[in-house]
Amino acid sequence: MKIGVVGMGYVGLPLAVAFAEAGQEVVCLDTDNAKVDALRAGRSYIEDISDATLAPLGANLHPSSDYADLAGCVAVIVCVPTPLTTAREPNLDYLLAAAEAIAAVLSAGQLVVLESTTYPGTTRDRLAPILERTGLRAGTDFHLAFSPERIDPGRTDYTIRTTPKLVGGLTDACATRACELYAPICDEVIVVSTPETAELSKLLENIFRSVNIALVNELAQLCNRLGIDVWEVVDAAATKPFGFMRFNPGPGMGGHCLPVDPFYLAFKARQHDFYPEFIELAGKVNQAQPGFCVELIERALNGVGKPVNGSRILILGASYKGGIGDTRESPALKIIGRLQDLGGEVSYHDPFVPELRGHGLTSVELEPVLASTDLAAIVTAHPGIDYANVVARAAQVVDFRGVTRDIEAENLSRL
């Protein structure tokens, strides 16, 4: 069976590898020639897939930037980005462009599956009409389904195989075909009644996290005013064996889903004269959290008689979570940008992110700059960093991730 995967990012590449490991031929399509060239050379550019993993799969992986190569595939899976516009509304440009290109090579009997996170109705109302311009009818001449990606980059305890796979087909036959597609790489495939159910299920999964992260982030701000250790509060509440699920505070949310999904659902809800205030408020709280972190940095510097302007500030971690190099929607970028606007001499250290072109920065070596920095802010907790050494050597340290909780020092403050 020959399968096409469109979009070779954090979702598409692991999916392509999973199919290849199951013995399928996979067309790995991306419009970014740098990714295509890397895959042709056997080089991976994401942490979850090593070069060693790619090496034995060369015969089954066919990197390409030409949509014509999808013509011979029995199934095409779309894993392109679905970001937000500057107005925080859904941006389906990548998805619609991919749909147009797929339509040009679509043939009878093919299965098209959308995995990109989006609002309910996208598969039926936006994707299907473009594909049907060929004269082929969705659900009759070709199959169409939505199956949300559930990848958590950097995580090893739950994989594509061990995470249950949701599938919602335009028809029962579409769902059956999608189940047959994923069965070789997923231990459990769960069918829901419609693509809209599957689309909304994905949003609910991440909005659940967004709302609870907003709650604990707001609690962190209150604890800061009350002089109570929010980390101790969360630890204490987590001892209850029922009725409580632990969420930790932090500098804000990042990644390709959590900061985006509340706004996708709110957009769709407004089209039906419904305003999900609770969900939108959670999104606003999390969007504002980096600003609160900048305030804490300002306070720490003011406490030793220094303004942000002219101070040497070292940001530890630029990606949105530890152990990976993904900077999409990373709160670190907002913190860096705001500190630069205030006149801070900002540098950053991140072993997974070599440069931040938008901020004119490249990652610095940690040890040489610690002693000369006025303040080090722990924004992303990467493995392998000696945070006790950071506290010992930096003049001031602000910890937004709680990794210094076992350290007491006059130059240390925490969220």
C-alpha positions in Angstrom: 0.0 0.0 0.0 1.3 3.4 -1.0 0.4 6.3 1.3 1.0 10.0 1.0 1.5 12.3 3.9 1.4 16.0 3.3 3.4 18.1 5.7 6.6 16.8 7.2 6.6 18.6 10.5 6.2 17.3 14.1 3.0 15.5 13.1 3.6 14.4 9.6 7.1 13.0 9.8 6.5 10.6 12.8 3.3 9.5 11.0 5.2 8.8 7.8 7.9 6.9 9.8 5.2 4.8 11.5 3.7 3.7 8.2 7.2 3.0 6.8 8.1 0.9 9.8 4.9 -1.1 9.2 6.1 -1.9 5.7 4.2 0.7 3.7 5.5 2.9 1.0 5.2 6.6 2.0 5.4 9.7 -0.2 6.7 12.4 2.3 5.5 15.6 0.7 6.4 19.1 1.9 6.8 22.4 0.0 9.8 23.2 2.2 12.7 22.0 0.0 15.1 22.1 3.0 13.0 19.4 4.7 12.7 17.3 1.5 16.5 17.5 1.0 17.2 16.5 4.6 15.0 13.5 4.4 16.6 12.4 1.1 19.9 12.6 2.9 18.6 10.6 5.8 18.7 13.5 8.2 16.0 14.2 10.7 15.2 17.7 11.8 12.9 16.9 14.8 13.8 15.4 18.1 11.3 12.6 18.1 12.9 11.0 15.0 16.6 10.2 14.9 18.8 9.7 11.9 19.2 6.1 13.0 15.5 5.7 12.8 15.4 6.9 9.3 18.3 4.9 8.0 16.6 1.5 7.6 13.5 3.1 6.1 15.1 4.6 3.0 13.4 2.2 0.6 9.9 3.0 2.0 10.2 6.8 2.4 10.0 8.9 -0.8 10.5 12.6 0.0 9.0 15.0 -2.5 7.8 18.5 -3.1 5.7 17.5 -6.1 2.0 16.8 -5.5 1.9 14.7 -8.7 3.7 12.0 -6.7 0.4 11.5 -4.7 -1.4 10.3 -7.8 -0.6 6.6 -7.1 -1.4 6.7 -3.4 -4.4 4.8 -2.0 -4.6 7.3 0.8 -3.4 10.9 1.4 -3.1 12.3 4.9 -3.0 16.0 5.4 -0.9 17.3 8.3 -0.3 20.9 7.4 -0.1 23.8 9.9 -3.4 25.6 10.9 -2.1 28.6 12.8 -3.9 31.8 13.8 -3.9 35.1 12.1 -2.6 38.2 13.8 -6.3 38.9 14.7 -6.3 35.5 16.5 -8.7 33.9 14.0 -8.2 30.6 12.1 -5.7 30.7 9.2 -6.6 27.8 6.9 -4.3 29.1 4.0 -1.9 26.1 4.2 -4.8 23.6 4.4 -6.7 25.2 1.5 -3.6 25.3 -0.6 -2.9 21.7 0.0 -6.5 20.8 -0.8 -6.2 22.6 -4.2 -3.0 20.7 -5.0 -4.5 17.3 -3.9 -7.6 18.0 -6.0 -5.4 18.3 -9.1 -4.2 14.6 -8.7 -7.3 13.1 -6.9 -8.6 9.9 -8.4 -11.6 7.7 -7.8 -11.3 5.4 -4.8 -8.7 7.4 -3.0 -9.0 8.2 0.7 -8.2 11.7 2.0 -7.8 12.1 5.7 -7.3 15.5 7.4 -5.3 15.4 10.7 -4.6 19.2 11.1 -6.4 20.7 14.1 -9.3 22.9 13.0 -12.9 23.9 13.9 -15.9 21.6 13.4 -17.2 21.6 9.9 -13.9 22.2 8.1 -13.7 18.7 6.6 -17.2 18.8 5.3 -17.6 22.5 4.4 -14.1 23.6 3.4 -12.1 20.5 2.3 -14.8 18.5 0.6 -16.0 21.2 -1.8 -12.5 21.8 -3.1 -11.9 18.1 -3.7 -15.3 17.8 -5.4 -14.4 20.4 -8.1 -12.8 17.4 -9.8 -16.3 16.1 -10.5 -15.8 13.3 -8.0 -18.2 13.1 -5.1 -17.0 12.8 -1.5 -18.3 9.6 0.1 -19.3 8.2 -3.2 -16.3 8.4 -5.6 -13.6 9.0 -3.0 -13.4 8.7 0.7 -13.0 11.6 3.2 -12.4 11.5 6.9 -11.0 13.5 9.8 -8.7 11.9 12.3 -7.1 14.3 14.9 -3.4 14.1 15.6 -2.6 13.4 19.2 1.1 13.7 19.2 2.9 15.3 22.2 6.4 16.1 20.9 9.2 14.8 23.2 6.9 12.3 24.9 7.8 8.6 24.8 5.3 6.9 27.1 2.4 7.5 24.6 3.2 7.0 20.9 1.3 6.8 17.7 0.8 3.1 18.3 -0.3 3.3 21.9 -2.5 6.4 21.8 -6.1 5.6 20.7 -6.9 6.9 17.2 -10.1 8.8 16.6 -11.7 8.6 13.2 -14.8 10.4 11.8 -15.8 9.7 8.3 -18.1 11.6 5.9 -19.9 8.3 5.5 -19.7 4.9 7.2 -17.7 3.6 4.3 -15.3 6.5 4.7 -14.8 5.7 8.3 -14.2 2.0 7.5 -11.6 2.9 5.0 -9.9 5.2 7.5 -9.9 2.5 10.1 -8.3 0.1 7.7 -5.6 2.7 7.0 -4.6 3.3 10.6 -5.0 -0.3 11.9 -1.4 -1.4 11.0 0.1 1.5 13.1 -2.4 2.0 15.9 -3.4 -0.5 18.5 -6.9 1.0 18.9 -9.0 2.9 16.4 -12.2 4.5 17.7 -14.9 5.5 15.2 -17.1 8.5 15.9 -20.3 9.3 14.0 -19.1 12.3 12.0 -16.0 14.4 11.1 -17.5 17.2 13.2 -17.5 15.0 16.3 -13.8 14.1 15.7 -12.9 17.8 15.0 -14.6 19.0 18.2 -13.2 16.1 20.3 -9.7 17.3 19.4 -10.5 20.9 20.5 -12.1 19.7 23.7 -8.9 17.7 24.6 -6.8 20.8 24.4 -9.3 23.3 25.7 -9.6 21.2 28.8 -5.9 21.7 29.3 -6.0 25.4 28.4 -8.7 26.1 30.9 -7.0 24.4 33.7 -3.6 25.9 32.9 -5.3 29.3 32.9 -6.8 28.6 36.3 -3.5 27.7 37.9 -1.7 30.6 36.2 -4.2 33.0 37.6 -3.8 31.3 41.0 -0.1 31.9 40.6 -0.6 35.6 40.2 -2.9 35.7 43.3 -0.4 33.7 45.3 2.3 36.2 44.3 0.3 39.0 45.9 -0.6 36.9 49.0 3.0 35.8 49.5 2.0 32.1 49.3 4.1 29.5 47.4 1.9 28.4 44.5 4.0 25.3 43.9 3.4 24.2 47.5 -0.4 24.8 47.1 -0.5 22.6 43.9 1.6 19.9 45.6 -0.8 19.9 48.6 -4.0 19.8 46.4 -2.5 16.9 44.3 -2.4 14.7 47.4 -6.1 14.2 47.0 -6.6 10.9 45.3 -9.9 11.8 43.6 -11.6 14.9 42.1 -8.3 16.8 41.3 -6.0 16.7 38.4 -2.6 18.4 38.7 -1.7 21.3 36.4 1.4 23.4 37.0 1.7 27.2 36.5 4.3 28.5 34.0 5.1 31.4 31.7 2.2 30.7 29.4 1.3 28.1 26.8 3.0 27.3 23.5 3.0 24.8 20.7 0.9 24.0 17.7 -2.4 23.3 19.6 -3.0 24.5 23.1 -2.7 28.3 22.5 -4.6 28.0 19.2 -7.6 25.7 19.8 -9.7 27.9 22.1 -9.7 30.6 19.4 -10.7 28.1 16.7 -13.7 27.0 18.7 -14.6 30.6 19.7 -14.5 31.5 16.0 -16.9 28.7 15.0 -19.2 29.5 18.0 -19.5 33.1 17.0 -20.8 32.0 13.6 -23.8 30.5 15.5 -24.4 33.6 17.7 -22.8 31.8 20.7 -20.1 33.3 22.8 -18.0 30.8 24.8 -16.9 33.4 27.4 -15.4 30.8 29.7 -13.2 29.4 27.0 -12.2 32.7 25.6 -11.3 34.0 29.0 -9.0 31.1 29.6 -7.3 31.9 26.3 -6.9 35.6 27.3 -5.4 34.6 30.7 -2.8 32.4 29.1 -2.0 35.0 26.5 -1.3 37.5 29.2 0.9 35.3 31.3 4.2 36.2 29.6 3.5 39.8 30.4 3.1 38.9 34.1 6.5 37.1 33.9 8.1 40.3 32.5 6.7 42.1 35.5 8.4 39.6 37.8 11.7 40.2 36.0 11.3 43.9 36.4 10.6 43.5 40.1 13.6 41.3 40.6 15.8 43.9 38.9 14.2 46.8 40.8 14.9 45.0 44.0 18.6 45.4 43.4 18.4 48.9 42.1 18.5 48.1 38.4 16.0 48.9 35.6 15.4 46.6 32.7 16.9 49.2 30.3 20.6 48.3 30.0 20.4 45.2 32.1 21.9 42.0 30.8 19.1 39.4 30.9 19.7 35.8 30.1 16.7 33.7 29.0 17.0 30.0 29.7 14.9 28.1 27.1 13.3 29.5 23.9 11.1 26.5 22.9 7.6 26.1 24.3 8.5 23.0 26.3 11.5 21.1 27.5 13.5 18.7 25.4 12.3 19.9 22.0 13.2 22.8 19.6 9.6 23.8 18.7 9.2 27.6 19.2 5.6 27.9 17.8 3.6 30.2 20.1 6.4 29.9 22.7 5.9 32.3 25.6 9.7 32.8 25.7 9.4 34.7 22.4 6.9 37.1 23.9 9.1 37.6 27.0 12.2 38.2 24.9 10.4 40.7 22.7 9.0 42.7 25.6 12.3 42.8 27.4 14.0 44.0 24.2 11.3 46.7 23.8 12.1 47.9 27.4 15.8 48.2 26.5 17.1 45.1 28.0 20.3 43.5 26.6 18.7 40.1 26.1 20.5 36.9 25.3 19.3 33.3 25.5 20.5 29.8 25.9 18.7 26.8 24.3 20.5 23.7 23.1 17.5 22.9 20.9 17.1 26.3 19.3 20.3 27.6 17.7 18.8 31.0 16.6 15.8 33.3 16.8 15.9 35.2 13.6 12.9 37.3 14.5 14.7 38.7 17.5 18.2 38.9 16.0 19.7 36.4 18.5 21.6 33.2 18.5 21.9 30.8 21.4 24.9 31.5 23.7 27.0 29.1 25.7 25.7 29.0 29.3 28.7 28.9 31.5 30.6 32.0 30.0 27.6 34.3 30.4 26.3 33.3 33.8 28.7 35.4 35.9 28.2 38.5 33.8 24.4 38.5 33.5 22.3 40.7 35.8 19.4 38.3 35.7 18.8 34.8 34.4 15.1 33.8 33.8 14.2 30.1 33.6 11.5 30.1 31.0 11.8 26.5 29.6 13.1 23.7 31.7 15.4 21.7 29.4 17.0 18.5 30.6 20.7 18.5 31.3 21.0 22.0 32.8 22.4 22.4 36.3 20.0 24.9 37.7 21.7 24.9 41.1 24.8 26.1 39.3 22.7 28.8 37.6 21.5 30.1 40.9 25.0 29.9 42.4 26.6 32.0 39.5 23.9 34.4 38.3 23.4 37.7 40.2 19.6 37.2 40.1 17.4 34.3 39.0 13.7 34.1 38.3 12.3 30.6 37.9 9.0 30.3 36.0 9.0 26.5 35.9 9.6 25.5 39.5 12.8 23.6 38.9 14.6 25.3 41.8 12.1 24.5 44.5 14.7 22.6 46.5 17.0 25.7 46.5 16.8 28.6 48.9 18.9 31.6 48.0 18.5 35.4 48.4 19.1 36.0 44.7 16.3 33.5 43.7 12.6 34.2 43.2 9.9 31.9 41.7 6.6 32.3 39.9 
